């Protein structure tokens, strides 16, 4: 059985940034009538997008194509919004950031570029909102303690 402090550490979030247009779409999902019981927060929704966008080699290929073909054409001074992401998905984001496609001789994309692209490629998918909410549920279940009890911090 996990110690309460271990569970709290697993739930820690890390702050990152997402470009304004993609952040607004996450906020749209947050306000959606489909986001109920439980109602997922922006950190859940961004984490879900990262999980979906980095789920396979093909998904990662789409992510890189979006970065190369779409994000590079946008104004690099575009506003960003701060958004939290769960540690597991932040580690996925870091692994993508360290991937060979983001090293010499290729241009380097920052973490906020990769996080933004994760949201953007998911947004382009059919039935995107339902996919994000389903993945948020799956991620929540993965974060839950084995015995099903939630640990409350004081």
matplotlib code that plots the C-alpha trace (Angstrom):
import matplotlib.pyplot as plt

x = [0.0, 1.3, 2.1, -0.1, 2.9, 3.8, 0.4, 0.5, 3.9, 2.5, -0.3, 2.1, 1.7, 4.3, 3.7, 4.1, 2.7, 0.4, -0.2, -3.4, -5.4, -4.9, -5.4, -8.8, -9.7, -8.8, -11.0, -13.8, -13.6, -13.5, -16.8, -18.4, -21.6, -19.8, -17.2, -19.2, -19.0, -16.2, -15.5, -11.9, -9.7, -7.3, -4.4, -6.4, -7.3, -3.7, -2.4, -4.9, -3.8, -0.2, -1.1, -3.0, -0.4, 2.5, 0.7, 2.5, 5.1, 2.4, 1.0, 4.4, 5.0, 1.8, 3.0, 6.4, 4.6, 2.4, 5.4, 7.3, 4.5, 2.1, 3.6, 6.7, 4.5, 2.8, 4.0, 6.6, 5.5, 2.0, 0.7, 0.9, -1.1, 0.3, -1.2, -0.3, 0.3, 0.6, 4.1, 3.6, 2.6, 5.3, 7.8, 6.3, 6.7, 10.3, 11.0, 9.5, 11.5, 14.7, 13.9, 16.1, 13.7, 14.3, 18.1, 20.8, 20.5, 16.8, 15.5, 14.8, 11.3, 10.7, 8.5, 5.7, 5.9, 5.6, 2.8, 0.9, 1.4, 0.0, -3.2, -3.4, -3.0, -5.6, -8.0, -7.7, -8.9, -12.5, -14.5, -11.6, -13.5, -14.8, -11.3, -9.8, -12.4, -12.0, -8.2, -8.6, -10.7, -8.0, -5.2, -7.3, -7.7, -4.0, -3.2, -5.7, -4.4, -4.8, -7.3, -9.5, -9.3, -8.3, -5.7, -6.6, -3.7, -4.0]
y = [0.0, 3.4, 5.9, 9.0, 11.2, 9.0, 9.5, 13.3, 13.4, 11.4, 14.0, 16.9, 19.1, 21.0, 24.4, 24.9, 27.2, 26.8, 29.2, 31.3, 29.7, 26.1, 27.3, 28.8, 25.4, 23.6, 26.2, 25.4, 21.8, 22.7, 24.7, 22.0, 20.4, 17.0, 17.8, 16.4, 13.8, 14.5, 17.8, 17.8, 20.8, 22.4, 20.3, 17.1, 18.3, 19.3, 16.1, 14.1, 15.9, 15.1, 11.5, 11.2, 13.2, 11.1, 7.7, 6.1, 6.7, 7.7, 10.2, 11.7, 11.9, 14.0, 16.2, 16.8, 17.5, 20.1, 21.7, 21.9, 22.8, 24.9, 26.2, 27.6, 29.8, 31.4, 34.6, 33.5, 36.4, 34.8, 35.1, 32.1, 31.0, 29.2, 25.7, 22.9, 19.4, 16.2, 14.9, 11.7, 13.8, 16.4, 13.6, 12.5, 16.1, 16.2, 13.0, 14.4, 17.6, 15.5, 13.4, 13.2, 15.3, 18.2, 18.1, 19.2, 19.5, 20.2, 23.5, 23.3, 23.7, 24.7, 22.9, 25.3, 24.6, 20.9, 21.3, 23.6, 21.2, 18.3, 20.3, 21.3, 17.9, 16.5, 19.3, 18.3, 14.8, 13.6, 13.7, 15.5, 16.6, 13.1, 11.7, 14.3, 13.6, 9.8, 10.1, 12.5, 9.7, 7.1, 9.3, 10.0, 6.3, 5.7, 8.4, 6.9, 4.8, 1.1, 0.7, 3.5, 5.8, 9.4, 10.9, 14.4, 16.7, 18.9]
z = [0.0, -1.0, 1.8, 1.7, 1.0, -2.0, -3.4, -3.0, -4.7, -7.7, -8.0, -8.2, -11.3, -13.2, -14.7, -18.5, -21.1, -24.0, -26.8, -26.5, -29.3, -27.9, -24.4, -25.4, -26.9, -23.6, -21.8, -24.2, -23.2, -19.6, -20.0, -22.2, -21.0, -21.8, -19.0, -16.1, -13.3, -12.5, -14.1, -15.3, -14.9, -17.4, -16.0, -16.7, -20.2, -21.2, -19.7, -21.8, -25.0, -24.3, -23.6, -26.9, -29.0, -27.8, -27.6, -30.6, -33.3, -35.8, -33.3, -32.6, -36.4, -36.7, -33.8, -35.5, -38.8, -37.1, -35.5, -38.8, -41.1, -38.9, -35.7, -37.4, -39.5, -36.5, -34.9, -32.3, -30.1, -29.7, -26.2, -23.9, -20.9, -17.9, -17.5, -15.2, -16.3, -14.3, -13.7, -15.8, -18.8, -18.2, -18.3, -21.7, -22.8, -21.7, -23.6, -26.7, -26.3, -26.0, -29.1, -32.1, -34.2, -31.8, -32.0, -34.5, -37.5, -36.9, -35.3, -31.6, -30.3, -26.7, -24.3, -24.8, -28.5, -28.0, -25.4, -27.8, -30.7, -28.6, -28.0, -31.7, -33.2, -30.9, -31.7, -35.4, -34.7, -35.2, -32.0, -30.3, -27.2, -26.4, -26.9, -24.6, -21.9, -22.2, -21.9, -18.9, -17.2, -18.1, -16.7, -13.6, -13.0, -13.5, -10.9, -8.4, -5.5, -6.0, -3.1, -4.5, -1.6, -2.2, 0.1, 1.4, 2.2, 5.2]

ax = plt.figure().add_subplot(projection="3d")
ax.plot(x, y, z, "-o")
ax.set_aspect("equal")
plt.show()
